[in-house]
Amino acid sequence: MNLNSVLNESIFDESVENLLEKIKVDYAKWTDWEEGIQRFNEGIRIKVGTKYTKVLTNGSVWGFIANKDGVHKGIPHQMGDVFKAAGWAAPAKWVRGSIFDGKTDWFSWTGPNYL
């Protein structure tokens, strides 16, 4: 493993954690029920696969993050691109945003926004 891939992996991991924190903040804006916020925050996690990192919220799929550059359903994507879930095991066709983007207008606590 070379230095660039280690740096990219570190930046990727940090950006995923930042996304999870932003999802939690968005949920907290939606409700003021303290117990619900705590339960939501404890239930958000990731599952890393070979192509995508799946973001889970309390047993539901929030979305998918591309682990590396590639092509999905004939459309090129870059590492860090985020997809809405098409189902439990697969992302939908179009990229909705990127974990490397500082903006938060492309998602909410319920998942990446529709196009």
N, C-alpha and C positions, 0 to 999 in steps of 0.2 A: 504494500500500500504506500503510495507516495504522499508527499506533504500536501499537495493540492487536494487530493481526495479526502485526507484527514480534515483539512480546513473546511472543505465543502460539507462534509458530514457534520462537523461541529456547528457550522452556520445553519444547516438544515435543522438539526435537533433544536437549536435555540429558537429558530423561527416557528417550529411546530409548537413549542412550549408557549411562545408569545401568542400564537393563534388561540390556544386553549384558554389562556388568561383572558383574551379579548372576548371569547365566547361566554366565559363566566361573567364578565362585566356586563355584557349585553343582557344576559339572563337577569342579573340583579337590577337592571334598569326596568325590566318588564314586571317584576314583582317586588313587594317589600316583605313577603312572608319569609322570615329568617330561617325557619326549619327547612322550607323548600329550597332556598338558596344553598344551604349547607348540603342537602341531599343531592342537588344537581351538581355542585362542585365536586363532591366525592364520587359521583357516578361518571364523570367525564374521563375518558382514557383513550389510548391509542393501541392499535394492533398493527405491527409492522409486517408487511408481506414482501414479496420479491419485487413487485412492480409498484405497489401503492401502500400507503399507510392509511389504515381505516380509522376514522375518528368516531368513537362511540359515546353516546350520552344515555346513560341509564338503560342499556340494552337495545337502543336504537342506533342505526347508522346515521351519523350527522353528515358525513361526506368522505371523500377520498382525496389523498394528496399524492401526487406523482413523486416517486422516490428518485427518478432519473429521467433524462430526456427520452422521448419515445414517440410512438404513434398509437392512438386509441381510436378505433373505428374509422381509420383512414385520415384522422386529423392529428397533425404533429402537436406535441406538447413539450414543455420544459419541466425540469426538476422544480418542485415546489408549487406547480399548478394545482388548483383545487377543483374537484368535480362534485356535483350533486350526486347523490346515490341513486342508481337505477334500481337497486335492490340490495339485499344483504351482502352479496358477494361481488358486485360490479358497479363501476361508476357510470354515470350518464355520459352522453356523447361530448358535450361542450364544456370547455374550461370556464369557470365562473370567477376566478380570481387567483391570486398567488400569495403564498405565505410570506414572500419577500416584499410585498407591497404594504406600505404603512397605512393605507386606507382601510376602512372597515365598512364601507358602504355596499360591499358585494356579498355580505352574509349577515345572518342574525343567529341567535342562539338555536333556532330551529333548523338551520342548515344554510348552505350556499343559496343565494337568491335565484329565482327563475330568471330566464333571459327575457 
